[in-house]
Amino acid sequence: MKQMKKHIAILLVVMAVMLSGLQASGQEESPTNQLKPTIASLFAILDDVSLKGNQHVVERRAKIMAAISDRFDFREMSKRVLGQTWHDLSDSEKDHFVTQVTKLLENVYIGKLESYGGRDVEFVAERIKGKRAQVTTLVPYEGSKIPIHYIMQREQDEWMVYDINIEGVSLVRNYMEQFSSILREQKYQGLIKVIEEKNKTFAAEYGAS
């Protein structure tokens, strides 16, 4: 009888360890858990006193882009904002387009966060549907809380951000609509010139190369 109780106790311990491992694995795969370190790094840079001010904007944004590049799929964002025209581009044109759109999104997304300032972020909700997920955060700002939704998709074991919704405005949808009208009138060559000019204007404003 004692031997049987001993075996049962050992079995229960083994099962508890296995369940704990499964729970930990599930947490690692959660889009929220994968996104949290990236957002924490982003706001830590915004909080860095030595990087504050317009005189440090180029260095600050470079550090932020390096910190978020492992969780933000800028190529997927670029593909989505361009729509069907993406398939008509050569590989070199696609690479150039991604570079330019990434810089454009950097100016909009990070620029928006800079206006809020560095502060604690609340992760308040997560919705998963198949390989898609939405992680909702709140950023305190002037007595209110600004909602920022990160739209993600699963690529193997990684959850990657492919759209950002700030205060009800989707960056991808917003630029998709803007680009569609330009494409109708000026085709792709006209569009890429418009984007390049926008980025040059920013570079000139802050003395970036």
C-alpha positions as CSV (number, residue, x, y, z in Angstrom):
1,M,0.0,0.0,0.0
2,K,2.8,2.4,0.9
3,Q,4.6,1.5,-2.3
4,M,1.5,2.3,-4.3
5,K,1.1,5.7,-2.6
6,K,4.7,6.4,-3.3
7,H,4.2,5.7,-7.0
8,I,1.1,7.8,-7.1
9,A,2.9,10.7,-5.4
10,I,5.8,10.5,-8.0
11,L,3.3,10.4,-10.8
12,L,1.5,13.5,-9.5
13,V,4.8,15.3,-9.3
14,V,5.7,14.4,-12.9
15,M,2.3,15.5,-14.1
16,A,2.6,18.8,-12.3
17,V,6.0,19.4,-13.9
18,M,4.7,18.6,-17.3
19,L,1.7,20.9,-16.9
20,S,4.0,23.7,-15.7
21,G,6.1,23.2,-18.8
22,L,3.1,23.3,-21.1
23,Q,1.9,26.5,-19.4
24,A,5.3,28.1,-19.7
25,S,5.4,27.1,-23.4
26,G,2.0,28.6,-24.0
27,Q,3.1,31.9,-22.4
28,E,6.1,32.1,-24.6
29,E,3.9,31.7,-27.7
30,S,1.5,34.4,-26.5
31,P,1.6,37.5,-28.8
32,T,1.4,39.7,-25.8
33,N,4.3,38.1,-24.1
34,Q,6.4,38.2,-27.2
35,L,5.5,41.9,-27.8
36,K,6.1,43.2,-24.2
37,P,10.0,43.2,-24.2
38,T,10.0,45.0,-27.6
39,I,7.6,47.8,-26.3
40,A,9.5,48.0,-23.1
41,S,12.7,48.6,-24.9
42,L,11.0,51.2,-27.1
43,F,9.8,53.2,-24.2
44,A,13.0,52.8,-22.3
45,I,14.7,54.6,-25.1
46,L,12.0,57.3,-25.1
47,D,12.6,57.7,-21.4
48,D,16.4,58.0,-21.8
49,V,17.2,61.6,-20.8
50,S,20.4,61.6,-22.9
51,L,18.3,61.0,-26.0
52,K,15.6,63.5,-25.5
53,G,15.1,66.6,-27.7
54,N,15.1,67.3,-31.4
55,Q,18.9,67.4,-31.4
56,H,19.0,63.7,-30.7
57,V,16.0,62.7,-32.8
58,V,18.1,60.8,-35.5
59,E,20.1,58.8,-32.9
60,R,17.0,58.2,-30.8
61,R,14.9,56.8,-33.7
62,A,17.8,54.7,-34.9
63,K,18.0,53.0,-31.5
64,I,14.2,52.5,-31.5
65,M,14.2,51.0,-34.9
66,A,17.0,48.6,-34.0
67,A,15.0,47.6,-30.8
68,I,11.8,46.9,-32.6
69,S,13.0,45.3,-35.8
70,D,12.8,41.8,-34.5
71,R,9.1,42.1,-33.8
72,F,7.9,44.5,-36.5
73,D,7.6,43.1,-40.0
74,F,8.1,46.2,-42.1
75,R,8.3,44.2,-45.3
76,E,4.8,42.8,-44.7
77,M,3.5,46.3,-43.9
78,S,5.0,47.6,-47.1
79,K,3.5,44.8,-49.1
80,R,0.1,45.5,-47.7
81,V,0.1,49.3,-48.2
82,L,1.1,48.8,-51.9
83,G,-1.5,46.1,-52.6
84,Q,-1.5,44.4,-56.0
85,T,1.2,46.7,-57.4
86,W,3.7,44.9,-55.1
87,H,3.6,41.9,-57.4
88,D,4.6,44.0,-60.4
89,L,7.9,45.1,-58.8
90,S,11.3,43.6,-59.3
91,D,13.2,42.3,-56.3
92,S,15.4,45.5,-56.1
93,E,12.3,47.7,-56.4
94,K,10.7,45.8,-53.6
95,D,13.7,46.2,-51.4
96,H,13.9,50.0,-52.1
97,F,10.2,50.4,-51.5
98,V,10.5,48.6,-48.1
99,T,13.3,50.9,-47.1
100,Q,11.4,54.0,-48.0
101,V,8.1,52.9,-46.4
102,T,9.9,51.8,-43.3
103,K,11.3,55.3,-42.9
104,L,7.9,56.8,-43.5
105,L,6.2,54.6,-40.9
106,E,9.1,55.3,-38.5
107,N,8.4,59.0,-38.8
108,V,4.7,58.6,-38.2
109,Y,4.6,55.8,-35.5
110,I,7.6,56.8,-33.5
111,G,6.8,60.5,-34.0
112,K,3.4,59.9,-32.5
113,L,4.9,58.1,-29.5
114,E,7.4,60.9,-29.0
115,S,4.6,63.4,-28.7
116,Y,3.2,61.2,-25.9
117,G,6.6,60.9,-24.2
118,G,8.1,57.9,-22.5
119,R,5.8,56.4,-19.9
120,D,4.5,53.1,-18.6
121,V,2.4,51.1,-21.1
122,E,-0.6,49.0,-20.0
123,F,-1.3,45.8,-21.9
124,V,-5.0,45.5,-21.5
125,A,-6.3,42.9,-24.0
126,E,-5.4,40.2,-26.4
127,R,-7.5,38.6,-29.2
128,I,-6.3,35.7,-31.2
129,K,-8.0,34.2,-34.2
130,G,-6.1,31.6,-36.0
131,K,-2.7,33.1,-37.1
132,R,-3.9,36.6,-36.4
133,A,-3.9,38.5,-33.2
134,Q,-4.5,42.0,-31.8
135,V,-2.7,43.2,-28.7
136,T,-4.2,46.3,-27.1
137,T,-2.2,48.8,-25.0
138,L,-3.0,52.0,-23.3
139,V,-0.5,54.9,-23.1
140,P,-1.2,57.5,-20.4
141,Y,-1.2,61.0,-21.8
142,E,-2.4,64.3,-20.3
143,G,-4.9,62.7,-18.0
144,S,-6.2,60.3,-20.5
145,K,-5.2,56.9,-21.9
146,I,-4.4,56.6,-25.6
147,P,-5.3,53.2,-27.1
148,I,-2.7,51.6,-29.4
149,H,-3.5,48.3,-31.0
150,Y,-0.8,46.1,-32.5
151,I,-2.1,43.8,-35.3
152,M,0.1,40.7,-35.5
153,Q,0.4,37.5,-37.5
154,R,2.1,34.3,-36.6
155,E,5.1,33.2,-38.6
156,Q,6.2,29.8,-37.4
157,D,6.7,30.4,-33.6
158,E,7.0,34.2,-33.8
159,W,4.2,36.8,-33.6
160,M,5.1,39.7,-35.8
161,V,3.5,43.2,-36.0
162,Y,2.2,44.1,-39.4
163,D,-0.1,47.0,-38.6
164,I,-0.5,49.5,-35.8
165,N,-3.8,51.2,-35.0
166,I,-3.3,54.5,-33.0
167,E,-6.4,56.2,-31.7
168,G,-8.6,54.3,-34.2
169,V,-6.4,55.0,-37.2
170,S,-4.7,52.0,-38.9
171,L,-1.3,53.0,-40.4
172,V,-1.5,50.4,-43.1
173,R,-5.1,51.2,-44.1
174,N,-4.3,55.0,-44.0
175,Y,-1.3,54.7,-46.3
176,M,-3.0,52.1,-48.5
177,E,-5.8,54.6,-49.3
178,Q,-3.3,57.5,-49.9
179,F,-1.1,55.3,-52.1
180,S,-4.0,54.0,-54.1
181,S,-5.0,57.5,-55.3
182,I,-1.4,58.3,-56.2
183,L,-1.0,55.1,-58.1
184,R,-4.1,55.7,-60.1
185,E,-2.8,59.1,-61.3
186,Q,1.0,58.7,-61.3
187,K,1.7,54.9,-61.2
188,Y,4.4,53.4,-59.1
189,Q,7.2,55.7,-60.2
190,G,5.2,58.7,-59.2
191,L,4.4,57.1,-55.8
192,I,8.0,56.2,-54.9
193,K,9.0,59.8,-55.7
194,V,6.4,61.2,-53.4
195,I,7.6,58.9,-50.5
196,E,11.2,59.7,-51.2
197,E,10.4,63.4,-51.0
198,K,8.6,63.0,-47.7
199,N,11.6,61.3,-46.2
200,K,14.0,63.9,-47.6
201,T,11.9,66.6,-46.0
202,F,12.2,64.9,-42.6
203,A,16.0,64.3,-43.1
204,A,16.5,68.0,-44.0
205,E,14.4,69.1,-41.0
206,Y,16.5,67.2,-38.5
207,G,19.9,67.2,-40.3
208,A,19.8,63.5,-41.0
209,S,21.8,62.1,-43.9
